[in-house]
Amino acid sequence: MTASELSVLRQDRSTTAAANGMNKVEIATGELYGSIWNLMDEEAFATFADAHWNKFRNAGLAQDFLRGRICLDAGCGSGRAVRSMLKDGAAKVYAIDIGDECVRNTRDRNAPWRDRLVVEQGSVLALPFPDDTFDFVHCDGVLHHTRAPFAGFCELVRVAKPGVPIMVGLYGAGGLLNFSIYLARAFRHLIPRSLAERALHLVTSDPVKMYVFLDPFYVPIRKVYRTRDVDAWATRAGVEGLRRLEHHYNYRGIDRLLKDYNSFGRWFRGDGYLTYIGFKHNH
Ligand SMILES: C[S@@+](CC[C@H](N)C(=O)[O-])C[C@H]1O[C@@H](n2cnc3c(N)ncnc32)[C@H](O)[C@@H]1O
């Protein structure tokens, strides 16, 4: 596909998404991530999804916890967490994402389990599900890209059944990594994304590395949080037994540096990546 065909396609998508009531930031966010997931062939996606596999296993839930459960993945992206849930025997997985190509990726990549999967385009800020629906709710790397992260967190809690686990992943604040990212973001308008993509293609064909570089610089909203912020959210939204999960990815090399950076010093990682599990208040 040529650059001008790509730009016409992006324009068409924006028109359709705007007609569905999405704002410009949501459209741009969905489009960025959709184009990132589209870079992955099946082999690259399998490696990416495998790195994610141990996350649910290490969350302190019973080994077969997901078996027979009704699960939600809010902001499903490529569909990797959905794949983990389905492989772990979930009875039904509902997934939503703001990006139409994210929805397509999640659907297509999990086609072997399509009878247990429902994927829809939508926002974590207005989940299209009744209260107390799910046995397990997962939302990783999504809320900090929205205009109202705490409202999104409350939505996750609303749709969870009382007493069930909710897993959330957020960017931590502080450290050299965040400082460098925000410094670079201040100048990103000088380098259009299409140019950055072309330059990256010259040095790597690895879609995960492309993701790791494009995501922090070109995503429209990137918020960061302290551990105390997450504690406050949990208290306000009625989440109990909140616990931070330390290690959940198996990335190697440069991927480890940028995506599994919690093992680096605070000078570099600040509060690190914040993955939490907590339980909806059981009234
Ligand atoms: C960093 S990716 C994480 C994807 C996935 N959760 C994972 O861990 O692989 C963020 C995803 O959130 C989606 N997203 C951003 N804002 C959203 C919103 N308001 N509602 C639903 N999804 C959203 C993006 O389109 C993108 O696919």
The ligand as a Tripos MOL2 file, in Angstrom:
@<TRIPOS>MOLECULE
LIG
   27    29     1     0     0
SMALL
NO_CHARGES

@<TRIPOS>ATOM
      1 C1         -0.8550   -0.1330   25.0770 C.3       1 LIG1
      2 S1         -2.1990   -0.8420   24.2520 S.3       1 LIG1
      3 C2         -2.5230   -2.2140   25.3450 C.3       1 LIG1
      4 C3         -3.3120   -3.3110   24.6660 C.3       1 LIG1
      5 C4         -3.5890   -4.5350   25.5150 C.3       1 LIG1
      6 N1         -4.3470   -4.2310   26.7110 N.3       1 LIG1
      7 C5         -2.3020   -5.2540   25.8700 C.2       1 LIG1
      8 O1         -1.9360   -5.2860   27.0450 O.co2     1 LIG1
      9 O2         -1.6740   -5.7790   24.9630 O.co2     1 LIG1
     10 C6         -3.5500    0.2600   24.5980 C.3       1 LIG1
     11 C7         -4.8460   -0.1300   23.9340 C.3       1 LIG1
     12 O3         -5.9120    0.6200   24.5210 O.3       1 LIG1
     13 C8         -6.7990    1.0150   23.5040 C.3       1 LIG1
     14 N2         -7.5460    2.1930   23.9800 N.ar      1 LIG1
     15 C9         -7.0900    3.4500   24.1710 C.ar      1 LIG1
     16 N3         -8.0790    4.2420   24.6390 N.ar      1 LIG1
     17 C10        -9.1760    3.4500   24.7740 C.ar      1 LIG1
     18 C11       -10.5000    3.6630   25.2190 C.ar      1 LIG1
     19 N4        -10.9280    4.8740   25.6160 N.pl3     1 LIG1
     20 N5        -11.3580    2.6110   25.2460 N.ar      1 LIG1
     21 C12       -10.9560    1.3930   24.8390 C.ar      1 LIG1
     22 N6         -9.7290    1.1300   24.3810 N.ar      1 LIG1
     23 C13        -8.8290    2.1390   24.3500 C.ar      1 LIG1
     24 C14        -5.8900    1.2980   22.3230 C.3       1 LIG1
     25 O4         -6.5640    1.3300   21.1040 O.3       1 LIG1
     26 C15        -4.8720    0.1640   22.4510 C.3       1 LIG1
     27 O5         -5.2500   -0.9570   21.6990 O.3       1 LIG1
@<TRIPOS>BOND
     1     1     2 1
     2     2     3 1
     3     2    10 1
     4     3     4 1
     5     4     5 1
     6     5     6 1
     7     5     7 1
     8     7     8 2
     9     7     9 1
    10    10    11 1
    11    11    12 1
    12    11    26 1
    13    12    13 1
    14    13    14 1
    15    13    24 1
    16    14    15 ar
    17    14    23 ar
    18    15    16 ar
    19    16    17 ar
    20    17    18 ar
    21    17    23 ar
    22    18    19 1
    23    18    20 ar
    24    20    21 ar
    25    21    22 ar
    26    22    23 ar
    27    24    25 1
    28    24    26 1
    29    26    27 1
@<TRIPOS>SUBSTRUCTURE
     1 LIG1         1 GROUP 0 **** ****
